[in-house]
């Protein structure tokens, strides 16, 4: 079983940053009986959603050739709970990129309030095809990429926001934009 903990990718910039959303439904992850607490997304799954978003940045930036294998996380802080019905707005940025690895940092917000923050996430590059089917990941990306609406009068952010848009332009035979 695979957990897909990023529901939407709203923007990304090659080897720089990525933004996305994790929505918690009223039916998922309510572990009230197991933990004796109110239903909430467990911190381990909250962290996993954060790490998956960073991995999307590596996959997209490398044109689905690489993925990141987490080796170390220097600091993660949980500033609150993620409850059913809430939407977590995640942002991750690449702090440093070298041949031997990637370092990322970021945070997650619910209603403008920080719920998770982290820094010093070190991931080693690995061939994506050794672990996942790159074509399946491209298909999944085309399904979850929903760029945020640009500001009125600006369209500049849309073509770079989604690889799917880029591919659609190429498929139409456009050679120069």
Steps between C-alpha positions, in 0.01 A plus 500: 500500500626846410401811688445798275509794737521790254160568348591797281811669372423868453835633378862405455821642364780274377754430777360786710165447672165320492158562657219255555197403704410208726129489581387285791155347451266421785545128433878463474754467775258531790695288741295599802461141621869416460632813671209591726500853360292710269529407131806658339766427243787335692825697503680221311256537208518878520879474464462247217280744303772764541770256380290383205461859382879548509540178304261634234737795458791262434297284259364798306831687487684192370232427239404183691854360494574533874334484837628581847567242769481671840817450701467759776266763635671755723188658646125451477254684719130434534319818596147363508274222379355434157134413547242343270356759263815714499729575206875514557680737263854367466807677368846352455810666364835369390768650723796325341551264209812298441577186306496296821172634632232761558424707808148634546300707745138606522178535692130418496215739580135455595294821485822704505630323812820291487431134581834348394842643424823331414854563388810305419322219315778321315407260221729298278421478129379164370386389157120533499460199269663276763207563738202635307378506141583848362203484261265426791644798689453725195138388478445559871653847469263586216213407732611690812650813345258788537684829476368782713317764304736773381441859599268682257688611192790254547536166331876460548476253787269251328727339235778429751261390773418161349703260297171388349456847349853485363436160343168611355676785321765261365233251390321774305817543295587848620870563456525855628289678754 
